[in-house]
Amino acid sequence: MKRLQTIVGAVVLLGVLSIGAYDAMNAARDWDSMGPAAPGTSLETFAVQRLDGERFEYADLLGKVSIVTFWATWCGPCQSELADLDELDDAYAGRDDVQFVAVNWEGGGYSPGQRRKITAAHVQNSGLGLPVAVDDGAMARALRVGAVPHTLVVDAKGVVRHVYPGRVRAATIADDITALAGE
């Protein structure tokens, strides 16, 4: 009986090691496609619906420095960052070479109607003035957005220039805008 237990244990250990080796091999092969989309990524494939009913897509990025932030209503750091970006949006009001868009990504389990309703209620209650779009997850997956907040700074050619997974300071975004608006 003890010999059988030893053999079964060895077989299980070999199986676990084989799975680990397979996973490590796949991770090494796919390393460049893991993690958030890197600077230099083009956003040509996205389209989301804004709360005002308009579509927000790649063509809307062209000719402007765009700040695109992914957020969720349940995310505390997102609320803090959104307040900062809302103030920055006000500071750049009247300029047609800079735009801000807050893309709500609540996560799975909600219908499109539920997502819009949750987002609209939050925007109304918080007084958020930024243009807001609602993502069903397709845009977030395409850009490999993990945790929120997740902010992208996109140049006037529609290319991601800066990626900030996690909370980003308003001063950092302002510096990015200054640098890119001058190009």
Beta strands, then each sheet from edge to edge (+ up, - down):
strand 1: 47-50
strand 2: 55-57
strand 3: 65-71
strand 4: 98-104
strand 5: 132-134
strand 6: 150-154
strand 7: 160-165
sheet 1: 2+ 1- 5+ 4+ 3+ 6- 7+
end
